[in-house]
């Protein structure tokens, strides 16, 4: 695959994530880095070159672990996640009309800070637009939190300053069986019949209530989440937490109820000896494919042992009247990919816009593109992209 352009970044440290804006014009790309800053780049329509149009410090004293764009219906809205346990909401403002910044430059203003987490925010994601302006966050305290902005379209960004905590679920307390169901933890502090401390529902406190649980291990916390973009079957989230290698499929139903419809967990294998292994690896990336008219869903997972699993999920039959009944969702393992195993873990899995091509990035410094064979039971690598510069690769070849 040929390199079409090179993004020249002014970041002083490693990049942690990047996200393309869901708008078509102009093409925008946001990057986050360990230096605590977010940079927004715009692609020129004539030259195709990327120009840095905005740099701002998103999290003081720590790295920005994730940056995501809200659906285009809500304008140029960003969310960032940091290791201090904060999710921050940002909105683009027009400063060029005020003469403060050069033409073409933009500024992003902080609209809200969500401070309920008691650990590092590992992953965040905005819900599909037809569910309203909502964002989910999972942290190293193993809690999945769902926030809602009731009036995002208010003038001067004031609507984006008010967020409500709708759901607060300790994922590791949910049994690893399909059909587990209960009320999510509300601001009263009750979940599944046990009293637990709760943070402010508005999530606008100073953060003094947040404290680390000394018995909580980082590895036992949450790792990744992904929304299902198709809302025909309701609000669906894929969530991974802990070291069990399990991915939970949660269905959110009002008023504030969750229902675990499936648990995706492959039997761990020793790649060299081709036999079952007793050491599962945590899933650190989850991607839900766009449905594109399919009668089933595709979910890809990437784990710390370098394996990628592709799951095929089938929802309840349309004629079923009880969507909460147990056993209506079914799943099967469509593929297991271990090309990244020799180079370490998987850092990211992602689908293309039609859900037909899966991209995987590993600690081996390579990204691979996969497509299913005609039978659908086998996945072929159609391209491999190296993150090394061409001259570095040539030097490596010469040394060999």
VONUVO-358082 format. One line per 10 residues: number of its first residue (from 0); their letters; for each residue x, y, z of N, C-alpha, C. Coordinates in steps of 0.001 Angstrom, whole numbers, plus 500000, padded with zeros to 6 digits. Layout:
// residues N
NUM> A> X:Y:Z:X:Y:Z:X:Y:Z | ...
// end
This chain:
// residues 400
0> XXXXXXXXXX> 500846:498814:500000:500000:500000:500000:500885:501240:500000 | 500581:502207:499137:501407:503398:498988:501015:504452:500013 | 502015:505176:500493:501772:506279:501418:501305:507486:500624 | 500144:508041:500981:499584:509169:500240:499988:510510:500822 | 500234:510575:502112:500638:511832:502735:501296:511541:504071 | 502019:512529:504568:502699:512421:505855:502247:513568:506733 | 501756:513232:507914:501275:514243:508847:502452:514775:509650 | 502759:516032:509465:503853:516665:510197:503295:517262:511479 | 503584:516616:512599:503028:517044:513878:504081:517758:514706 | 503618:518733:515493:504516:519453:516395:504531:518830:517784
10> XXXXXXXXXX> 503949:517654:517917:503901:516994:519223:505310:516725:519736 | 505499:516981:521024:506814:516790:521633:506993:515389:522195 | 505965:514568:522079:506052:513221:522627:505214:512277:521779 | 505077:511036:522232:504377:510012:521469:502894:510341:521313 | 502349:509996:520150:500914:510117:519926:500209:508913:520541 | 499075:509153:521186:498333:508082:521847:497087:507659:521084 | 496490:508561:520320:495305:508206:519537:495090:509251:518456 | 494302:508894:517476:493894:509843:516440:492473:509517:516024 | 491776:510537:515520:490374:510352:515140:490036:511289:513996 | 489455:510733:512934:488960:511540:511834:487566:512056:512181
20> XXXXXXXXXX> 487317:513322:511865:486000:513896:512110:484981:513267:511170 | 483733:513085:511631:482716:512448:510782:482148:513370:509722 | 482682:514576:509571:482208:515503:508549:482979:515299:507258 | 482357:515669:506146:482997:515474:504846:483825:516676:504417 | 483469:517867:504858:484211:519060:504449:484209:520081:505586 | 485392:520538:506029:486696:520037:505580:487066:518746:506289 | 488024:518023:505726:488512:516816:506379:489361:517203:507582 | 488965:516739:508764:489664:517076:509999:490190:515816:510666 | 491352:515945:511263:491974:514850:511997:492475:515389:513327 | 492054:514748:514420:492506:515132:515756:493466:514074:516279
30> XXXXXXXXXX> 494536:514518:516918:495500:513606:517530:495705:513999:518987 | 495974:513002:519817:496300:513244:521221:497683:512682:521502 | 498323:513205:522526:499703:512806:522796:499986:512777:524287 | 501138:512196:524613:501543:512046:526003:501855:513397:526641 | 502154:514404:525831:502454:515723:526391:501211:516470:526858 | 500045:515806:526821:498814:516403:527324:498094:517294:526347 | 498519:517311:525093:497933:518216:524118:497134:517475:523048 | 496191:518213:522466:495402:517742:521327:495687:518671:520156 | 495874:518086:518991:496133:518856:517778:495093:518491:516728 | 494570:519511:516074:493579:519319:515018:494205:519743:513698
40> XXXXXXXXXX> 494121:518853:512705:494688:519112:511378:493561:519132:510346 | 493717:519973:509345:492769:520056:508233:493480:519680:506940 | 492785:518945:506100:493356:518501:504828:492939:519448:503717 | 493919:519950:503001:493630:520858:501901:492953:520142:500746 | 491917:520747:500203:491173:520111:499115:491963:520083:497811 | 492878:521013:497633:493658:521085:496395:494919:520228:496452 | 495714:520425:497482:497003:519735:497575:496925:518407:498314 | 495923:518246:499161:495841:517036:499971:496756:517053:501174 | 497465:518156:501381:498379:518262:502519:497604:518584:503790 | 498126:518090:504909:497495:518323:506207:498161:519512:506893
50> XXXXXXXXXX> 497337:520429:507383:497820:521628:508057:497303:521655:509487 | 498186:521941:510407:497793:522031:511814:497054:523346:512042 | 495787:523263:512454:494974:524472:512617:494670:524783:514073 | 495011:523880:514977:494715:524133:516384:495557:523232:517268 | 496076:523798:518355:496788:523049:519387:496300:523551:520737 | 495889:522643:521603:495486:523073:522941:495825:521996:523963 | 496084:522445:525179:496372:521534:526280:495058:521034:526855 | 494820:519733:526730:493552:519160:527163:493595:518673:528602 | 494737:518129:529027:494866:517589:530381:496208:518035:530947 | 496162:518807:532012:497373:519314:532642:498080:518206:533424
60> XXXXXXXXXX> 499394:518134:533264:500194:517239:534085:500080:515773:533760 | 499505:515422:532618:499380:514017:532271:499022:513839:530816 | 499117:512622:530307:498838:512375:528892:497351:512389:528574 | 497045:512671:527325:495699:512474:526796:495671:511074:526201 | 494874:510193:526775:494881:508799:526350:493963:508532:525167 | 492943:509368:524977:491995:509114:523885:491335:510422:523480 | 491117:510591:522185:490349:511708:521662:489331:511153:520678 | 488083:511625:520762:487015:511164:519873:486167:512360:519466 | 485569:512258:518278:484640:513268:517786:483209:512835:518075 | 482350:513811:518344:480921:513547:518448:480336:513411:517044
70> XXXXXXXXXX> 479162:512776:516900:478521:512722:515581:478346:514123:515002 | 478358:514209:513685:478361:515498:513005:477101:516308:513301 | 476022:515651:513754:474793:516373:514082:474995:517382:515210 | 476027:517171:516026:476255:518044:517182:477363:519065:516925 | 477810:519192:515701:478835:520173:515384:480226:519649:515668 | 481187:520574:515731:482587:520204:515965:482824:520065:517465 | 482456:518910:517994:482566:518626:519428:483535:517469:519624 | 484467:517642:520548:485470:516638:520875:485331:516219:522328 | 485781:515003:522610:485916:514542:523994:487303:513946:524157 | 487908:514187:525308:489233:513646:525606:489197:512909:526934
80> XXXXXXXXXX> 490073:511921:527063:490169:511125:528285:491583:511209:528821 | 491713:511313:530145:493026:511439:530752:493239:510467:531888 | 494494:510334:532293:494834:509402:533357:494442:509933:534728 | 494041:511222:534822:493599:511761:536104:492138:511430:536390 | 491497:510673:535478:490125:510237:535684:489080:511195:535162 | 489449:512116:534298:488512:513112:533788:488211:512876:532317 | 486940:513069:531971:486510:513152:530577:486160:514611:530322 | 486780:515214:529330:486578:516632:529054:485907:516809:527692 | 484921:517704:527658:484160:517987:526447:484622:519328:525886 | 484924:519350:524579:485444:520541:523912:484575:520876:522703
90> XXXXXXXXXX> 484476:522176:522409:483712:522630:521248:484503:523690:520494 | 484442:523599:519180:485137:524583:518347:484444:525938:518414 | 485218:526995:518531:484688:528358:518499:485338:529117:517349 | 484632:530104:516840:485128:530884:515699:485854:532130:516208 | 487190:532078:516201:487982:533226:516639:488466:534086:515475 | 488406:533538:514273:488921:534311:513135:488100:535580:512916 | 486785:535518:513213:485942:536702:513041:486299:537797:514036 | 486899:537434:515161:487284:538411:516181:488674:538982:515923 | 489401:538417:514951:490725:538917:514635:491799:538473:515597 | 491488:537481:516433:492465:537018:517415:493449:536045:516783
100> XXXXXXXXXX> 492944:535186:515930:493788:534175:515302:493847:534405:513800 | 494903:533939:513152:494986:534059:511692:493833:533322:511016 | 493540:533709:509811:492463:533078:509064:492732:531589:508896 | 491707:530792:509134:491839:529348:509021:492158:528657:510324 | 492664:529395:511297:492969:528810:512597:491697:528720:513438 | 491655:527723:514311:490490:527492:515148:490902:527374:516607 | 489917:527518:517468:490141:527343:518893:489049:526452:519453 | 489418:525584:520375:488455:524709:521034:488352:525099:522504 | 487116:525323:522957:486868:525734:524334:486326:524556:525135 | 486778:524442:526363:486294:523375:527240:484895:523725:527730
110> XXXXXXXXXX> 483959:522793:527557:482571:523021:527947:482173:522270:529209 | 482795:521119:529471:482413:520338:530648:483544:519411:531039 | 483567:519055:532328:484517:518083:532865:483723:517051:533654 | 483845:515787:533285:483131:514690:533942:484114:513968:534849 | 483863:514040:536153:484872:513656:537142:484458:512489:538031 | 483576:511625:537576:483087:510561:538451:484047:509388:538597 | 484940:509192:537658:485816:508015:537688:486802:508092:538845 | 487140:506922:539370:488133:506802:540438:489392:506104:539917 | 489711:506352:538692:490889:505756:538075:491106:506347:536699 | 492059:505796:535974:492378:506248:534624:491238:505944:533663
120> XXXXXXXXXX> 490887:506909:532824:489890:506670:531783:490576:505925:530644 | 490159:504694:530408:490805:503867:529387:490194:504055:527999 | 488890:504294:527938:488254:504410:526625:486985:505238:526756 | 486646:505948:525693:485426:506744:525623:484836:506596:524231 | 483528:506855:524112:482883:506774:522814:481523:507442:522836 | 481236:508251:521809:479931:508884:521685:478919:507886:521125 | 477679:508010:521585:476596:507156:521107:476150:507599:519719 | 475458:506729:518974:474873:507152:517700:473984:508372:517897 | 473911:509222:516887:473244:510515:517022:471771:510394:517373 | 471085:509350:516888:469657:509254:517165:469345:508875:518607
130> XXXXXXXXXX> 470357:508595:519410:470159:508364:520841:470362:509640:521645 | 470659:510742:520973:470967:511981:521659:472466:512121:521856 | 472865:513243:522439:474285:513469:522700:474659:512738:523984 | 475223:511562:523830:475608:510726:524960:477036:510230:524755 | 477711:510017:525865:479069:509496:525809:479243:508447:526891 | 479914:507363:526533:480227:506297:527485:481716:506344:527787 | 482057:506020:529027:483459:506005:529453:483689:504797:530338 | 484826:504145:530148:485194:503029:531011:486576:503313:531585 | 486732:503008:532878:487942:503405:533587:488593:502208:534253 | 489783:502453:534789:490521:501390:535468:489888:500994:536793
140> XXXXXXXXXX> 488858:501730:537249:488107:501306:538433:487043:500282:538082 | 487039:499816:536818:486139:498794:536260:484709:499288:536080 | 484469:500579:536182:483116:501111:536033:482882:501639:534623 | 481716:501284:534086:481219:501837:532836:480218:502927:533190 | 480456:504130:532681:479575:505257:532982:479021:505833:531692 | 477731:506146:531726:477039:506698:530570:476492:508071:530943 | 476878:509080:530149:476469:510456:530404:475572:510946:529271 | 474659:511860:529627:473733:512426:528649:473735:513941:528767 | 473749:514610:527613:473639:516067:527555:472224:516400:527097 | 471361:516903:527994:469944:517067:527647:469665:518165:526637
150> XXXXXXXXXX> 470471:519234:526614:470202:520367:525717:471481:520804:525018 | 471970:520007:524088:473265:520332:523461:473225:521491:522490 | 472037:521901:522046:471949:522918:520994:471765:524326:521534 | 471988:524549:522824:471854:525893:523382:472916:526815:522805 | 472638:528101:522830:473562:529080:522259:474821:529221:523099 | 475908:529631:522442:477188:529928:523093:477764:528740:523844 | 477371:527526:523457:477954:526347:524077:477476:526067:525479 | 476488:526845:525993:476045:526638:527371:475370:525290:527555 | 474743:524766:526495:474085:523473:526620:475056:522342:526856 | 476266:522463:526319:477266:521412:526481:477881:521385:527872
160> XXXXXXXXXX> 477551:522344:528708:478122:522390:530053:477335:521555:531053 | 476164:521073:530675:475315:520313:531587:475214:518867:531123 | 475694:517961:531961:475656:516532:531670:475112:515778:532876 | 474350:514724:532609:473798:513887:533672:474402:512494:533598 | 474674:511931:534752:475175:510560:534832:473982:509614:534817 | 473775:508929:533683:472623:508043:533535:472884:506645:534075 | 474065:506120:533815:474390:504747:534195:475759:504710:534851 | 475895:503874:535864:477185:503653:536514:477238:502184:536901 | 477949:501395:536117:477936:499940:536257:479333:499438:536567 | 479465:498694:537641:480720:498003:537928:480722:496732:537088
170> XXXXXXXXXX> 481445:496771:535980:481377:495687:535000:481817:494363:535598 | 482815:494386:536467:483339:493138:537019:482389:492461:537994 | 481310:493145:538399:480326:492502:539272:479256:491755:538485 | 479243:491922:537161:478244:491242:536337:478704:489812:536091 | 477887:488805:536395:478287:487419:536132:478566:487202:534644 | 479512:486315:534357:479867:486022:532966:478888:485029:532355 | 477624:485387:532373:476573:484568:531769:475616:485497:531049 | 475099:485047:529925:474109:485831:529204:472823:485886:530011 | 472148:487013:529944:470887:487166:530644:470990:487884:531959 | 472214:488186:532441:472348:488942:533681:471695:490300:533495
180> XXXXXXXXXX> 470887:490708:534469:470105:491915:534315:469880:492567:535657 | 469817:493907:535644:469570:494637:536879:469432:496100:536568 | 469155:496877:537610:469187:498324:537492:470620:498785:537609 | 470994:499721:536785:472338:500282:536889:472430:501151:538128 | 473645:501373:538580:473834:502195:539757:473420:503623:539461 | 472594:504171:540297:472109:505530:540153:472831:506410:541154 | 472586:507723:541144:473241:508582:542121:472952:508227:543568 | 471947:507377:543829:471687:506954:545205:472753:505999:545706 | 473512:505409:544799:474627:504563:545198:474270:503110:545334 | 473192:502636:544723:472773:501251:544863:472894:500546:543520
190> XXXXXXXXXX> 473569:499419:543500:473675:498600:542296:473561:497139:542687 | 472657:496439:542051:472478:495006:542261:472305:494668:543740 | 471643:495554:544488:471307:495238:545861:472383:495531:546877 | 473540:496065:546464:474626:496357:547392:474821:497864:547487 | 475045:498368:548699:475298:499787:548893:476721:500108:548472 | 476875:501120:547631:478189:501527:547150:478242:503044:547123 | 479405:503638:547357:479508:505096:547282:479317:505572:545860 | 478654:506703:545704:478397:507256:544378:478854:508695:544309 | 479232:509127:543095:479645:510503:542879:478441:511333:542489 | 478657:512596:542293:477594:513505:541906:477017:513113:540563
200> XXXXXXXXXX> 475682:513136:540481:475036:512757:539231:475341:513753:538135 | 475482:514996:538477:475774:516020:537474:477227:516002:537046 | 478069:515328:537813:479487:515183:537492:480190:516521:537323 | 479805:517497:538140:480408:518820:538040:481148:519198:539314 | 481371:518242:540175:482052:518521:541428:483530:518770:541185 | 484200:519191:542209:485615:519526:542080:486496:518311:541949 | 485958:517150:542262:486749:515938:542173:487268:515487:543511 | 486921:516170:544588:487423:515800:545906:486868:514474:546374 | 485720:514053:545818:485122:512789:546240:485810:511592:545613 | 486651:511825:544596:487294:510729:543903:488516:510273:544672
210> XXXXXXXXXX> 488650:508975:544824:489827:508420:545489:490067:507026:544963 | 491307:506634:544872:491660:505320:544381:491392:504263:545444 | 490844:503131:545050:490660:501997:545937:491978:501237:545991 | 492625:501152:547163:493933:500493:547225:493893:499024:546854 | 492706:498401:546956:492592:496983:546610:492319:496767:545129 | 492104:497847:544377:491782:497758:542958:493061:497683:542134 | 493227:496601:541371:494384:496446:540507:494084:497042:539136 | 495102:497640:538520:494925:498239:537201:494466:497208:536181 | 495007:495996:536263:494665:494959:535287:493219:494512:535417 | 492613:494692:536600:491233:494281:536811:490239:495324:536327
220> XXXXXXXXXX> 490716:496466:535900:489827:497546:535498:489286:497382:534095 | 488553:498414:533650:487997:498393:532311:489055:498676:531263 | 488836:498155:530056:489818:498308:528981:489260:499036:527762 | 488121:498582:527259:487651:499132:525985:486136:499063:525906 | 485585:499895:525029:484151:499876:524765:483911:500284:523320 | 482739:499931:522810:482351:500337:521460:480836:500274:521340 | 480243:501328:520797:478810:501371:520549:478475:500620:519261 | 477273:500084:519212:476716:499575:517957:476031:500742:517266 | 476435:501032:516033:475875:502180:515318:474445:501943:514857 | 474016:500690:514817:472651:500344:514431:471797:500274:515696
230> XXXXXXXXXX> 470780:501123:515799:469954:501190:517008:468637:500438:516875 | 468496:499599:515849:467253:498851:515662:466965:497960:516860 | 468006:497386:517464:467852:496521:518631:468099:497264:519941 | 467991:498589:519922:468181:499371:521131:469615:499845:521281 | 469932:500336:522485:471284:500802:522781:472159:499609:523126 | 473165:499362:522307:474039:498211:522502:475481:498672:522657 | 476156:498099:523644:477554:498408:523915:478342:497123:524071 | 479525:497084:523485:480476:496002:523742:481527:496540:524701 | 481767:495809:525795:482637:496295:526861:483578:495182:527288 | 484845:495526:527517:485805:494572:528062:486397:495134:529345
240> XXXXXXXXXX> 486614:494234:530312:487188:494630:531598:487834:493417:532241 | 488870:493655:533033:489527:492572:533752:490441:491747:532874 | 490864:490614:533405:491819:489741:532716:491178:488465:532196 | 489866:488410:532134:489184:487171:531775:489085:486951:530277 | 489471:487908:529456:489362:487880:527994:487920:487897:527513 | 486986:488199:528399:485570:488227:528036:485165:489618:527561 | 484300:489645:526562:483683:490881:526094:482187:490759:526341 | 481638:491725:527037:480222:491699:527398:479432:492561:526415 | 478320:492030:525951:477404:492783:525105:476250:493233:525987 | 476169:494536:526213:475162:495108:527096:474107:495832:526284
250> XXXXXXXXXX> 472871:495630:526690:471745:496328:526075:471150:497257:527124 | 471129:498545:526810:470591:499528:527738:469120:499771:527428 | 468298:499672:528456:466872:499875:528291:466366:500846:529351 | 465577:501841:528963:465033:502765:529956:463984:502051:530812 | 463772:502474:532067:464515:503571:532703:465731:503034:533449 | 466910:503304:532934:468176:502993:533602:468318:501521:533970 | 468074:500644:533021:468282:499218:533226:469291:498717:532196 | 470116:497791:532597:471027:497150:531671:470714:495661:531637 | 471050:495066:530526:470789:493645:530327:471950:493078:529529 | 472645:492102:530082:473778:491469:529396:473239:490370:528491
260> XXXXXXXXXX> 473233:490630:527194:472620:489691:526267:473587:488612:525809 | 474902:488895:525842:475889:487916:525393:477207:488128:526122 | 477983:487061:526208:479368:487122:526668:480225:486450:525602 | 481156:487198:525029:482045:486678:523991:483374:486320:524631 | 483707:485047:524619:484953:484605:525244:485475:483380:524516 | 486604:483549:523849:487227:482440:523137:488094:481638:524091 | 488200:480338:523851:489068:479487:524658:490507:479821:524319 | 491316:480255:525296:492711:480607:524992:493510:479399:524548 | 494355:479603:523529:495187:478533:522998:496652:478948:523004 | 497508:477977:523149:498940:478174:522981:499238:478071:521495
270> XXXXXXXXXX> 499714:479178:520911:499894:479225:519457:500908:478196:518977 | 502013:478029:519713:503064:477124:519274:502639:475666:519417 | 502019:475323:520545:501674:473928:520793:500272:473572:520327 | 499493:474588:519900:498147:474354:519378:497282:473587:520376 | 497293:474010:521600:496469:473367:522613:495948:474426:523571 | 494878:474098:524318:494308:475082:525233:495326:475578:526247 | 495220:476850:526584:496092:477469:527571:495262:477952:528747 | 495863:478004:529909:495143:478418:531109:495371:479885:531436 | 495984:480632:530547:496298:482028:530833:495620:482944:529819 | 494372:483370:530078:493698:484286:529166:494338:485661:529204
280> XXXXXXXXXX> 494161:486408:528138:494720:487756:528039:493578:488760:527956 | 493729:489917:528595:492657:490917:528550:492461:491469:527147 | 491224:491807:526837:490876:492411:525554:491034:493918:525687 | 491920:494507:524893:492233:495929:525028:491646:496781:523910 | 490963:496170:522933:490324:496942:521872:489121:496173:521342 | 488023:496894:521125:486782:496305:520623:486255:497193:519504 | 485760:496587:518431:485198:497349:517312:483933:496664:516817 | 482850:497426:516738:481560:496927:516265:481379:497399:514832 | 481216:496473:513909:481135:496827:512492:479781:497440:512158 | 479746:498417:511247:478463:498895:510721:477704:497732:510094
290> XXXXXXXXXX> 476389:497709:510288:475610:496536:509862:475524:496413:508347 | 475374:497534:507640:475333:497543:506166:474326:496544:505608 | 473173:496419:506254:472109:495564:505755:472232:494102:506107 | 473266:493703:506846:473406:492298:507234:472359:491923:508274 | 472016:490654:508321:471068:490159:509321:471754:489826:510633 | 473062:490001:510685:473833:489718:511890:474820:490862:512123 | 475437:490871:513287:476442:491871:513630:477825:491230:513627 | 478842:492039:513355:480231:491607:513453:480935:492446:514516 | 481588:491773:515445:482351:492439:516496:483763:491875:516478 | 484744:492752:516406:486148:492341:516433:486762:492730:517767
300> XXXXXXXXXX> 487627:491856:518287:488312:492123:519549:489805:491866:519382 | 490604:492684:520032:492052:492503:520037:492552:492402:521461 | 493426:491449:521738:493853:491185:523112:495353:491359:523277 | 495785:491307:524531:497184:491551:524866:498104:490424:524419 | 497548:489267:524090:498383:488166:523618:498598:488211:522111 | 498140:489269:521452:498359:489432:520025:497312:488791:519144 | 496242:488276:519720:495206:487610:518929:494038:488549:518646 | 493450:488354:517479:492254:489076:517066:491144:488058:516839 | 489979:488322:517395:488827:487447:517200:487708:488231:516522 | 487067:487594:515570:485911:488169:514893:484695:487335:515266
310> XXXXXXXXXX> 483699:487997:515823:482492:487326:516300:481301:487703:515427 | 480437:486723:515221:479194:486952:514491:478039:486865:515495 | 477298:487959:515643:476204:488046:516608:474874:488111:515870 | 473932:487304:516321:472601:487319:515721:471592:487802:516760 | 470827:488846:516434:469850:489389:517381:468607:488519:517464 | 467704:488828:518391:466461:488061:518498:465650:488131:517217 | 464823:487128:517009:463959:487114:515836:462986:488287:515901 | 462674:488908:514765:461790:490087:514772:460433:489819:515390 | 459927:488569:515275:458597:488284:515801:458581:488080:517299 | 459774:488058:517932:459827:487863:519379:459253:489078:520084
320> XXXXXXXXXX> 458358:488858:521022:457708:489955:521731:458449:490359:522988 | 459293:489477:523529:460012:489756:524768:461490:489912:524458 | 461942:491156:524290:463338:491393:523924:464280:491172:525088 | 463750:491009:526312:464594:490825:527478:464730:489363:527866 | 464110:488456:527121:464172:487050:527491:465559:486494:527231 | 465947:485503:528026:467297:484955:527961:467472:484033:526760 | 468618:484072:526148:468967:483135:525104:468548:483540:523722 | 467982:484735:523541:467528:485143:522223:468686:485589:521331 | 469726:486185:521914:470911:486532:521149:471831:485318:521063 | 472434:485123:519903:473389:484031:519735:474683:484578:519140
330> XXXXXXXXXX> 475762:483861:519373:477062:484295:518855:477867:483092:518408 | 478760:483320:517473:479705:482298:517037:481026:482964:516675 | 482106:482246:516906:483435:482755:516575:483670:482562:515084 | 483740:483668:514343:483899:483592:512893:485353:483445:512476 | 486279:483987:513262:487693:483911:512883:488570:484195:514087 | 489752:483560:514079:490803:483867:515046:492074:484166:514264 | 492614:485350:514452:493781:485816:513707:494939:485982:514676 | 496077:485353:514360:497218:485412:515276:498493:485915:514598 | 498354:486681:513514:499538:487174:512804:500366:488153:513632 | 499742:488800:514617:500469:489774:515434:501120:489144:516661
340> XXXXXXXXXX> 500897:487850:516906:501313:487227:518162:502807:487370:518403 | 503611:487155:517369:505060:487190:517546:505578:488570:517925 | 504805:489610:517633:505267:490965:517903:504678:491598:519137 | 503853:490863:519899:503262:491431:521104:501758:491548:520993 | 501181:492475:521761:499739:492601:521848:499132:493425:520732 | 497800:493458:520732:497037:494261:519789:496723:495599:520444 | 497006:496681:519752:496716:498002:520297:495395:498569:519791 | 494942:498144:518601:493719:498717:518051:493141:497814:516980 | 491810:497664:516986:491079:497040:515883:490010:498030:515439 | 489750:498071:514136:488782:499032:513605:488239:498532:512279
350> XXXXXXXXXX> 486954:498857:511996:486304:498488:510743:486245:499690:509810 | 486105:499404:508503:485850:500484:507561:484373:500843:507607 | 483954:501812:506805:482617:502370:506916:481522:501380:506523 | 481857:500351:505756:480868:499349:505359:480961:498063:506172 | 481947:497964:507037:482091:496759:507841:482597:495565:507052 | 483303:495818:505955:483806:494729:505116:485315:494537:505233 | 486019:495523:505740:487471:495446:505915:487803:495731:507372 | 488592:494842:507959:489022:494992:509344:490496:495367:509375 | 490826:496414:510101:492226:496801:510278:492657:496488:511699 | 493863:495952:511829:494420:495607:513135:495806:496214:513255
360> XXXXXXXXXX> 496098:496785:514409:497415:497367:514674:498000:496698:515900 | 499265:496284:515803:499891:495559:516894:501155:496214:517395 | 501662:495674:518491:502916:496169:519055:504117:495823:518179 | 503897:495044:517126:504983:494734:516198:505241:495872:515218 | 504506:496989:515360:504719:498138:514494:504077:498015:513131 | 503137:497091:512980:502486:496882:511689:500971:496949:511841 | 500341:497477:510801:498888:497456:510677:498527:496548:509511 | 497527:495717:509706:497117:494767:508673:495641:494957:508346 | 495309:494787:507075:493933:494884:506607:493439:493494:506242 | 492220:493171:506695:491669:491832:506526:490306:491894:505850
370> XXXXXXXXXX> 490065:490901:504976:488756:490746:504353:488343:489286:504445 | 487043:489087:504593:486529:487729:504684:486484:487090:503307 | 486796:485795:503269:486665:485040:502024:485186:484907:501669 | 484921:484394:500469:483539:484298:500002:482685:483471:500950 | 483264:482441:501541:482518:481589:502464:482220:482296:503776 | 483014:483320:504111:482822:484047:505351:483465:483403:506553 | 484029:482202:506386:484626:481476:507505:486137:481666:507607 | 486728:482343:506645:488169:482561:506650:488466:484009:506289 | 489427:484597:507006:489797:485988:506772:491209:486049:506211 | 491358:486804:505125:492631:486915:504434:493232:488299:504660
380> XXXXXXXXXX> 494552:488334:504856:495269:489601:504969:495491:490152:503562 | 494925:491309:503268:495024:491885:501930:496090:492967:501849 | 496565:493453:502994:497609:494471:502970:498269:494567:504338 | 499564:494854:504328:500328:495074:505554:501028:496419:505462 | 500841:497234:506476:501402:498583:506495:502390:498674:507643 | 503615:499073:507337:504631:499232:508366:504678:500677:508831 | 504848:500853:510128:504940:502203:510691:506347:502771:510606 | 507293:501979:510113:508662:502461:509982:508832:503241:508686 | 509757:504192:508712:510060:504945:507497:510731:504040:506476 | 510610:504404:505213:511164:503577:504142:512670:503424:504272
390> XXXXXXXXXX> 513384:504501:504645:514835:504402:504750:515245:503495:505894 | 514440:503463:506991:514746:502575:508101:514582:501126:507688 | 513522:500839:506896:513302:499477:506436:514444:499026:505531 | 514949:499933:504664:516045:499569:503770:517304:499260:504560 | 517573:500033:505623:518738:499777:506455:518638:498418:507125 | 517413:498064:507580:517223:496761:508206:517481:495644:507213 | 517017:495834:505955:517225:494808:504938:518712:494647:504629 | 519462:495766:504589:520886:495698:504290:521653:494998:505398 | 521239:495222:506637:521942:494600:507759:521749:493101:507777 | 520614:492655:507229:520369:491210:507171:521187:490571:506057
// end
